[in-house]
Amino acid sequence: MFRVHAAPSPDSLAAILPIIREFDYLDDVDSEAFIAGDSFELQKVLARCGERTEGQLVTQLLLRAMQRARYSEHCDPHYALSSEAYCHFTSPIRRYPDLVVHRMLKTRIFGRSGTFSQQADSIGWLAEHSSQMERIAERVAAETQEIKLVEYMQRFIGMTMNGLVCGIGPNGLYVQLDNTAEGLLPIRELGSEYFSFDPELYLLLGSESGKCYRLGQRIRVAIAAAPPHQRRLEFRLAPKG
């Protein structure tokens, strides 16, 4: 049972290209090769992330553009590892696919058991099932962590903290605090003027003041509420000064 990872789709990379261009990450980067998923061009962008304020956000955008790795009975390449053949092998206690690989290796070394044919015929189904269960487990783990983090942040309601704009929509700004807790800063909290949303560059622009909120921007917010059932915080702009 192999661990395979397909190359990112050109559409996914093309969608984040305007955002990365706004951050001036594309010096000496071939845009066409980047969209095609050339690993060397992607690495050029990632190499700049550690030096820039918005580097964490750019890394997240690239990760979201990647396809999910999965298990398969076919030996297809693993894009992220630049490997033509890869399988999970090291932790049978944690992952059932590791145990399947161990069983096949034991068969190779010691000979076939009476259940070998049944096991071999089931690998395709087991690979698909393991991939589905992995996605469910990851989703449950992420939701649980979000709930507990918001519960923890309830003690800090009213406090002012630094954050990074990690998402923008017509309803406001999504802000990630330095401790990874995320929340929404509603558009009504930005002031009485009208803010227009640019869906390509992901920014909000004030019609009167020209004030611009964009991805990767550092912002200071106050925690207004921490409802665990919503799994995210609610923010308001911190008072100036």
C-alpha positions in Angstrom: 0.0 0.0 0.0 1.7 3.2 -1.2 1.4 6.8 -0.1 0.8 8.9 -3.2 0.5 12.6 -3.8 -0.6 14.2 -7.0 0.8 17.5 -8.3 -1.3 20.6 -7.6 -3.8 21.6 -10.2 -2.8 24.6 -12.3 -6.2 26.3 -11.5 -5.4 26.1 -7.7 -2.0 27.7 -8.2 -3.2 30.3 -10.7 -5.9 31.4 -8.1 -3.3 32.3 -5.5 -0.8 33.9 -8.0 -2.3 37.4 -7.8 -2.1 37.4 -4.0 1.5 36.3 -4.0 2.3 38.9 -6.6 0.8 41.6 -4.3 3.4 40.5 -1.7 6.2 40.9 -4.3 7.3 37.2 -3.9 7.7 36.6 -7.7 11.1 38.2 -8.4 13.0 35.7 -10.5 10.1 33.3 -10.4 8.7 32.0 -13.7 4.9 32.5 -13.3 4.1 29.9 -16.0 6.3 27.3 -14.4 4.8 28.2 -11.0 1.3 27.6 -12.3 2.4 24.3 -13.8 3.6 23.1 -10.4 7.3 23.3 -11.0 8.7 22.4 -7.6 11.8 24.6 -8.1 9.7 27.7 -8.7 7.5 26.9 -5.7 10.6 26.5 -3.6 11.8 30.0 -4.6 8.6 31.4 -3.1 8.8 29.2 0.1 12.4 30.3 0.6 11.3 33.9 1.1 8.5 33.0 3.6 10.8 32.8 6.7 12.1 36.3 6.1 8.7 38.1 5.7 5.9 39.1 8.0 3.3 37.4 5.8 5.4 34.4 5.2 3.2 32.1 7.3 0.2 33.1 5.3 1.9 32.5 1.9 2.9 29.1 3.2 -0.7 28.3 4.2 -2.0 29.5 0.8 0.5 27.1 -1.0 -0.5 24.2 1.3 -4.2 24.8 0.5 -3.4 24.7 -3.2 -1.8 21.3 -2.8 -3.8 18.1 -3.4 -4.3 15.7 -0.5 -2.0 12.7 -0.2 -3.7 9.4 -0.1 -3.1 5.7 0.1 -3.2 3.5 -3.1 -2.3 0.1 -4.3 -0.6 1.6 -7.3 2.9 2.9 -7.1 2.3 6.5 -8.2 4.7 9.4 -7.4 4.7 11.5 -4.3 4.8 15.1 -5.5 5.7 16.8 -2.2 8.6 14.4 -1.5 9.8 14.3 -5.1 9.7 10.6 -4.8 8.8 8.0 -7.4 7.9 5.4 -4.7 6.9 6.0 -1.1 5.0 4.2 1.6 4.3 4.6 5.3 6.4 2.1 7.2 7.5 3.4 10.6 4.5 3.4 12.9 2.1 0.4 12.8 0.7 1.4 16.1 -0.5 4.7 14.7 -1.4 3.8 11.1 -3.1 0.7 9.8 -1.5 1.1 6.3 2.0 0.7 7.9 0.8 -2.6 9.3 -0.3 -3.7 5.8 3.1 -2.9 4.5 4.7 -4.9 7.3 2.6 -7.9 6.5 3.6 -7.8 2.9 7.3 -7.6 3.8 6.9 -10.5 6.2 5.3 -12.5 3.3 8.3 -11.6 1.1 10.8 -12.8 3.7 9.0 -15.8 5.3 6.7 -16.9 2.5 3.0 -16.7 1.9 0.5 -17.5 4.7 -2.9 -19.0 4.1 -4.6 -15.6 4.2 -2.1 -13.9 1.8 -4.4 -13.9 -1.3 -7.3 -12.5 0.7 -5.1 -9.7 2.1 -3.6 -8.9 -1.3 -7.0 -8.7 -2.9 -8.2 -6.3 -0.2 -5.4 -3.7 -0.5 -7.3 -1.5 -3.0 -10.3 -1.3 -0.7 -8.2 -0.9 2.4 -6.3 2.0 0.8 -9.5 3.9 -0.1 -11.0 3.2 3.4 -7.8 4.3 5.2 -7.7 7.5 3.2 -11.3 8.3 4.1 -10.8 7.5 7.8 -7.6 9.7 7.8 -9.6 12.6 6.5 -12.3 12.1 9.1 -9.8 11.8 11.9 -8.0 15.0 10.8 -11.2 16.9 10.6 -12.4 15.8 14.1 -8.9 16.6 15.6 -8.9 20.1 14.0 -12.5 20.8 15.2 -11.7 19.6 18.7 -8.5 21.7 18.9 -10.5 24.8 17.8 -13.1 24.3 20.4 -10.6 23.8 23.2 -8.5 26.8 22.1 -11.6 29.1 22.0 -12.5 27.8 25.5 -9.1 28.7 26.7 -9.3 32.2 25.2 -12.5 33.0 27.1 -10.3 34.2 30.0 -8.8 36.9 27.7 -12.1 38.5 26.6 -11.6 42.3 26.4 -7.8 42.0 26.1 -5.9 43.5 23.1 -3.6 41.2 21.0 -1.6 41.3 17.8 -2.8 39.2 14.8 -2.4 38.5 11.1 -5.1 38.9 8.5 -5.4 35.4 7.2 -8.6 35.7 5.3 -10.9 38.4 3.8 -14.5 38.2 2.7 -17.5 40.5 2.2 -18.4 39.9 5.9 -15.1 41.1 7.3 -11.5 40.0 8.2 -10.4 36.7 9.5 -7.5 37.2 11.9 -5.1 34.7 13.4 -3.5 35.6 16.7 0.1 34.7 17.4 -1.0 31.7 19.4 -2.8 30.3 16.2 -6.4 31.1 17.5 -8.5 32.6 14.7 -11.6 34.7 14.7 -13.7 37.1 12.7 -13.5 40.9 12.7 -16.9 41.8 11.3 -16.9 44.5 8.6 -19.2 46.6 10.8 -16.3 47.0 13.2 -14.1 48.7 10.5 -16.1 51.9 10.6 -19.2 53.5 9.2 -17.9 53.9 5.6 -18.6 51.4 2.9 -15.9 48.8 2.2 -15.7 47.1 -1.2 -14.4 43.6 -1.4 -11.9 42.6 -4.2 -12.4 38.8 -4.7 -9.2 38.4 -6.8 -6.7 40.2 -4.5 -8.7 39.5 -1.3 -8.7 43.0 0.1 -11.3 45.4 1.5 -11.1 49.1 0.4 -12.8 52.0 2.2 -14.8 54.2 -0.2 -14.1 57.4 1.7 -10.8 57.0 3.6 -9.1 54.7 1.0 -8.2 52.5 4.0 -7.1 49.1 2.7 -7.1 45.8 4.5 -5.3 43.0 2.8 -4.0 39.4 3.4 -0.9 39.2 5.5 -1.4 42.6 7.2 -0.6 42.9 10.9 -3.5 44.2 12.9 -4.3 44.8 16.6 -7.6 43.5 17.8 -9.6 43.2 21.0 -11.3 39.9 21.8 -15.1 40.6 21.9 -16.4 37.1 22.5 -15.2 33.5 22.5 -18.2 31.1 21.8 -16.8 27.5 21.7 -19.7 26.2 19.6 -18.6 28.5 16.7 -15.0 27.3 17.1 -13.7 30.9 16.4 -13.3 34.1 18.3 -15.1 37.4 17.6 -13.0 40.5 17.4 -13.3 44.3 17.3 -10.6 46.8 16.3 -8.4 47.7 19.2 -8.5 51.4 20.2 -5.7 53.5 18.7 -2.9 54.0 21.1 
